[in-house]
Structures are given as C-alpha cells and as structure tokens.
C-alpha cells in the first residue's frame, strides 16, 4: 500500500512519540522533498528535526517534478502541493494531511485523505494505542481538535 504524508501529521506524531504508528498501520510512508525540508527547517522542534535527520527506513523521500505541480492549487504551501501531487503520481491509497485547504484540494482530486486524528483513531481501533493518553499528549502541543470531536472519539471506545 502506498501512503503519502504531509508535514504536520508526521510532526505531531513525533512530538507525542507515536511516529511508529505509521509503519505499523501503513508500512512504508512516502514524503516529497518539500515535506522533508519543512521537517528540518526552523522553527521545527528539535525532536522533530533530529528524528528527520536520522529518518527511519520506512520513510522514503521522493522528488516531485515542478512541472506537475501546476495541476494542484497554487494557494497551498509547497509541502501540501507536493504531497498531493506525489499522491496522485503514485496513485496512493491514502494521503495523510491535516491542513483544511489541502484536504479540500485532495478530496476535489478524489484522493482518500486522513489526518493525525484519523491515524490515532485507526491505531486505537487496532489496539495499538491508548487513545485518551495520545490525545492528552497531543493537547500539550499546538494541535487543535474541537472539544466535541475529541469527546465523541473518546466515548466511542
């Protein structure tokens, strides 16, 4: 299964020490060069840039031809544009992206999308994580989730 990720889901999963959920759920993850650059750029937290500097074998970085980017909405940042383009080129089974505008664009292009929240829900469904503990750690970051959605997710377990 080919899965492509944007920056923020990887960033948050690293911050809550759950990045290993990605290969456990999906096997290999592919990111475009722009996402790699964002994960290494200032003001990325040290834990994220250190992780990316020593990236695991299950994470593959792939260059996206700039000519193909014109098919994706120009108002998105480079990481989102390249992730969407790469997902289309590779015919990915899933695109992991949190940005609302990027998700809208991906859905417009008929790409299946989930985000950090969806990854954690999938992991909880498979018994890989304690959802309440993950959300507790996630709330200590800048990640936003509506209180209603969080409550609903925790009640379903």
Beta strands, then each sheet from edge to edge (+ up, - down):
strand 1: 3-5
strand 2: 29-32
strand 3: 59-62
strand 4: 94-96
strand 5: 113-114
sheet 1: 3+ 2+ 1+ 4+ 5+
end
